[in-house]
Amino acid sequence: MNDPTCDGFLDGRLRILQPKHGFRSGADAVMLAAACPARMDQAVLELGCGAGVASLCLGWRVPGLRLVGLERQPDYADLARQNAAGNGIALEVLTGDLARPPLGLRARTFDHVIANPPYFLGGTPAPDKGRAGARREDTPLSAWIDAGLRRLRPGGILTLIQRADRLDAILAGLAGRAGATVILPVAGRAGQPAGRVILRAQKGARGPLRLLAPFVMHQAPAHPGDREDLTPTARAVLRDGSPLASMLSNPA
């Protein structure tokens, strides 16, 4: 990959190499990291880690984690390794497919698994192979959920961010295997339908599902042009690395 740019995350606290023309992580990866309730000394696996943005945002917020990323595209896995080294955060990056995980991963379990599975079921793939692979689903969402639950220890937490219209598929994948599920809808503006959901579930739990009030990203009722208009809560998460603890209580 010979065209990376260096982008700032968490208001420049992290400097991340990303492909100029391939898949580029943004707010969703930062929110995924903010939603994971990991604590120091716990082990966290990110499925489909790309250039490592979510794992490194989490590692910046919670020092002392044992972070592992699995990425099937070697160029992105290499970027994740470079980004971890460049930011001084320990992240072990494995290259492989979640449907056929590397042998070294199959015997390991984790306190947390996080993932931002591809959002699009079909349509014309992006011309860039890396972008198409990250955004267009060719491994079913059910396989992502199965892989995450298999790698979790009993009582471990699965945290996902996904399109709101895939919520039914997520819940179907969790049925009978994880519970105490907490769902946080993410809306662009107050009064708008949620375009994303952040979901946490505990492996083996049987607690009730909780649907929370929406997390609203922007203050103005309409796009104000080039001026940023994040809500105070969104700014705290996206710019300052704050956790989403005030909205998502730990089901563990």
C-alpha positions in Angstrom: 0.0 0.0 0.0 1.9 3.0 -1.3 -0.5 5.9 -0.8 -1.3 6.2 2.9 -2.3 9.5 4.6 -1.6 10.3 8.2 -4.9 11.2 10.0 -5.6 12.5 13.4 -8.1 10.8 15.7 -9.2 11.8 19.2 -8.4 15.4 18.4 -4.9 14.5 17.2 -4.0 12.3 20.2 -3.6 9.4 17.8 -1.9 9.6 14.4 -3.2 6.9 12.1 -1.9 5.8 8.6 -4.8 5.0 6.3 -5.0 4.3 2.6 -5.8 7.5 0.6 -8.1 5.7 -1.8 -9.1 2.5 0.2 -11.3 2.0 3.2 -10.9 4.8 5.8 -12.2 4.5 9.3 -14.1 7.4 10.9 -16.6 8.1 13.7 -18.0 4.6 13.8 -14.6 3.1 14.8 -14.2 5.7 17.6 -17.7 5.1 18.9 -17.1 1.3 18.9 -14.0 1.8 21.0 -15.9 4.2 23.4 -18.7 1.6 23.9 -16.4 -1.3 24.9 -16.3 -1.5 28.8 -12.8 -3.1 28.9 -10.7 -2.6 32.0 -7.0 -2.7 32.6 -5.4 -6.2 32.2 -8.3 -7.5 30.2 -8.0 -9.1 26.8 -9.8 -7.6 23.8 -10.1 -9.0 20.3 -11.2 -6.8 17.3 -12.6 -8.8 14.3 -11.8 -7.0 11.1 -9.5 -4.4 12.6 -8.5 -2.7 9.4 -5.8 -0.1 10.1 -6.4 -0.5 13.8 -8.4 2.6 14.6 -10.9 1.1 17.0 -8.4 -1.0 18.9 -5.9 1.9 19.2 -8.6 4.3 20.4 -9.6 1.8 23.1 -5.9 1.2 24.0 -5.4 5.0 24.3 -8.3 5.3 26.7 -7.6 2.1 28.8 -3.9 1.5 29.3 -2.7 -2.0 30.0 -5.1 -3.9 27.8 -4.0 -7.0 25.9 -5.2 -6.0 22.4 -5.4 -8.4 19.5 -6.7 -7.5 16.0 -7.7 -10.0 13.2 -7.6 -8.6 9.7 -7.9 -10.6 6.5 -6.3 -8.0 4.1 -2.5 -8.1 4.6 -2.0 -4.5 3.6 -4.4 -3.2 6.2 -2.9 -5.6 8.8 0.5 -4.1 8.1 -0.9 -0.6 8.5 -2.4 -1.6 11.9 1.0 -2.9 13.0 2.7 0.4 11.9 0.0 2.5 13.6 0.4 0.6 16.9 4.1 1.0 16.9 3.8 4.7 15.9 1.4 5.5 18.7 3.2 3.4 21.4 0.2 1.1 22.0 0.7 -2.7 22.1 -1.5 -4.4 19.5 -1.0 -7.9 18.2 -2.3 -8.1 14.7 -3.1 -11.4 13.1 -3.7 -11.9 9.4 -6.6 -14.2 8.6 -10.3 -14.7 7.9 -12.7 -14.8 10.8 -14.6 -17.7 9.2 -11.3 -19.7 9.3 -9.3 -18.1 12.1 -5.5 -18.7 12.4 -4.6 -21.7 14.5 -3.0 -19.5 17.1 -6.3 -17.7 17.7 -8.6 -20.7 18.0 -7.3 -21.8 21.4 -7.6 -18.2 22.9 -10.5 -16.6 24.7 -11.1 -12.9 25.4 -12.9 -10.8 27.9 -14.2 -8.6 25.1 -14.7 -8.9 21.3 -15.5 -5.8 19.3 -16.4 -5.5 15.6 -17.7 -3.1 12.9 -18.9 -5.6 10.3 -19.4 -4.5 6.7 -22.6 -2.5 6.2 -23.7 -3.2 2.7 -25.3 -6.5 1.5 -25.1 -5.9 -2.3 -24.8 -3.3 -4.9 -21.9 -2.4 -7.1 -18.6 -3.0 -5.2 -16.2 -0.1 -4.7 -13.4 0.0 -7.3 -10.8 -0.2 -4.6 -10.5 -3.8 -3.4 -9.7 -2.9 0.2 -12.7 -0.5 0.4 -15.0 -3.1 -1.2 -13.9 -5.8 1.2 -14.4 -3.6 4.3 -17.8 -2.2 3.3 -19.6 -4.9 1.3 -20.7 -8.1 3.2 -19.4 -11.3 1.7 -19.0 -13.1 5.1 -22.6 -13.2 6.6 -23.3 -11.1 9.7 -24.2 -14.3 11.5 -20.6 -15.6 10.9 -19.2 -12.4 12.5 -21.4 -12.9 15.6 -20.6 -16.6 15.8 -16.9 -15.9 15.5 -17.1 -13.3 18.3 -19.0 -15.5 20.6 -16.7 -18.4 20.1 -13.7 -16.3 21.1 -15.3 -14.9 24.2 -14.8 -16.4 27.6 -18.1 -17.3 29.5 -19.6 -14.0 30.6 -17.5 -12.0 28.1 -18.9 -9.0 26.3 -19.5 -8.6 22.6 -19.7 -5.0 21.3 -20.9 -4.2 17.8 -21.7 -1.2 15.7 -23.9 -1.8 12.7 -26.6 -0.3 10.5 -29.9 0.0 12.4 -31.8 -2.0 9.7 -29.5 -5.0 10.5 -30.6 -5.2 14.2 -33.0 -8.1 13.5 -30.1 -10.1 12.1 -27.9 -9.3 15.1 -30.5 -10.3 17.6 -31.1 -13.6 15.7 -27.4 -14.4 15.8 -27.3 -13.8 19.6 -30.5 -15.8 20.4 -29.8 -18.5 23.0 -26.1 -17.6 23.2 -25.9 -14.1 24.7 -28.2 -11.8 26.6 -28.4 -8.8 28.9 -28.4 -7.0 25.6 -28.1 -3.2 25.5 -28.9 -1.3 22.3 -28.0 2.3 21.8 -29.5 3.9 18.6 -27.3 6.5 17.0 -29.1 9.3 15.2 -27.5 12.1 13.1 -29.8 14.8 14.5 -32.5 15.0 17.1 -35.8 13.7 15.7 -34.2 11.8 12.9 -34.3 8.0 12.6 -31.3 6.1 13.9 -28.9 5.1 11.1 -26.7 3.0 13.4 -27.0 0.9 16.5 -24.3 0.1 19.1 -25.1 -3.2 20.8 -23.5 -4.9 23.7 -24.4 -8.5 24.8 -23.0 -10.8 27.4 -22.1 -14.4 26.5 -24.3 -16.9 28.4 -26.4 -14.2 30.1 -30.2 -14.3 30.3 -31.0 -10.8 31.4 -33.6 -8.7 29.6 -32.9 -6.5 26.6 -32.7 -2.8 27.1 -33.3 -0.2 24.4 -31.8 3.2 25.3 -32.6 6.7 24.2 -30.7 7.7 21.1 -27.1 9.1 21.0 -27.4 12.2 18.9 -24.4 13.3 16.9 -25.1 16.8 15.7 -26.8 19.9 17.4 -28.3 21.8 14.4 -31.5 20.6 12.9 -29.9 20.6 9.4 -26.3 20.4 8.1 -24.7 23.9 8.7 -22.1 23.7 5.9 -18.5 23.2 6.7 -18.9 24.2 10.4 -18.7 21.3 12.9 -21.8 21.1 15.1 -21.2 18.0 17.3 -23.3 17.7 20.4 -21.3 18.0 23.7 -21.6 14.3 24.3 -20.5 13.4 20.7 -17.6 15.8 21.0 -16.5 14.2 24.2 -16.5 10.8 22.6 -15.1 11.6 19.2 -12.6 14.3 20.2 -11.7 13.6 23.8 -11.9 9.8 23.9 -14.6 9.7 26.6 -16.4 6.4 27.1 -20.1 5.9 26.5 -20.5 4.7 30.1 -23.2 7.3 30.8 -25.4 5.7 28.1 -24.3 2.0 28.1 -24.0 0.5 31.6 -21.8 -2.6 31.8 -24.0 -5.7 31.7 -21.3 -7.8 33.3 
